[in-house]
Amino acid sequence: MTEPIAEAAETEDAGQFRSVEDQIALTLDAAVRPRPVRVAISEAQGLLCAEEVVAEHALPGFDQAAIDGYAVRSVDVRAAGQEPVQLPVVGEIAAGSRQPRRLQPGQAVRVDTGAPLPTLADAVVPTAYTDGHQAKVTVHKSVPSAGYVRRTGEDVQIGDVAVRKGDTIGSAQVGLLAAVGRAKVLVYPRPRVSIVSVGDELVDIDRTPSVGQVYDVNSYALSAAARDAGAEVSRVGIVPGDPKRLREIVEGRLLMSEIVVVAGGAGGSAGDEVHAALSDLGHIDMTRVGMHPGSVQGFGRLGPDSVPTFLIPGNPMSALVVFEVLVRPLIRAARGTRNPHRRIVGARLLSPITSTKGRKGFLRGQLLRDEGNGEYLVQPLGTSGAHLLASLAEANCLINIDEDLTEVAAGEQVKVTFLAQRA
């Protein structure tokens, strides 16, 4: 049996904490969507459409063959269901042909897929229904009017909305925009997020840490998390604890960001120094949120544009969980996503877990599916401690434990936040 998870040993009075839900509401209230910009459709993938794209051209723009075969009047091959019908082939139309052609009664024109139909033709007989001759074709099976024909405006008519405001532009939307002749489209750009990592003990990964030093994990991990959420990320990297220098860097980032995240800016004396250094840029609400890991954190709107700014713990595990619970929804809301939150499902625990009284737990887990009955199962990962980054790397979900629970037995149902699947 897996060892029960205990994220923290201490217990706290729930009245000392702000609820997770209240903190999420506070941060989401600060969401500001960047102004729309017009970009080439080749650059629009993954962004949200900021306009109703109304088709100015029909799709298809003309009656065209849906299959290789022979363009005919359907009435001329009606009898082919009882006995073969022969028609003279009076020409051929290739896809992309711009030369108009008129079909006379009792005639056929050979056509390629996508070729414009000749005047009077209302159907295409597939080659498989014929003997395939080029001079006089024998038709063995009838086709109805409009059979194997793509009619003008069948897909999109002039005045139809091709892509709606708020739709995510994927490959199909890019293709549709191209099909209706749109070279550019108005989109909401990705919110710009700056990631700052504070600490005199930090060194970058291209250096060897000395005694008492550690690698800067947060600026890399949080930058990746922000990109995953759909942001345009600027990884500022390590900023020493010098208050003046920190203030200058953050003040500069406020001018070019929609969201700023300062890792190592909450908790202990270092957090107090960060708070003091940034407090004259705007009000920062330092609080204890009823969650674990990562209860100590700060949030404010700094600078002349009131940019949402997070001060989060320096512990990488705690920082990533706080980012997932609070920062990611803000990024998604700033993008204009209708529902900024991850999918939550119910799952049955495979091993017991323990949680801290008075704080909502976000514990690492591996979500599975019972092939027999389709039930979700979840296996807690890791042992005690909020510092176990390796187990978060193995997790595909966070197990949500309510504030009033300290133990959950194996076999009980829990709520699970479903994280992104690995490729």
Secondary structure, 3 states (H helix, E strand, C coil): CCCCCCCCCCCCCHHHCECHHHHHHHHHCCCCCCCCEEEEHHHCCCCEECCCEECCCCECCCCEECCCEEEECHHHHHHHHCCCEEEEEEEEECCCCCCCCECCCCCEEEECCCCECCECCCEEEEHHHECCCCCEEEECCCCCCCCCEECCCCCECCCCEEECCCCECCHHHHHHHHHCCCCEEEEECCCEEEEEEECCCEECCCCCCCCCCEECCHHHHHHHHHHHCCCEEEEEEEECCCHHHHHHHHHHHHCCCCEEEEECCCCHHHHHHHHHHHHHHCCEEEEEECEECCCEEEEEEECCCCEEEEEECCCHHHHHHHHHHHHHHHHHHHHCCCCCCCCEEEEEECCCEECCCCCEEEEEEEEEECCCCCCEEEEECCCCCCCCHHHHHHCCEEEEECCCCCEECCCCEEEEEECCCCC
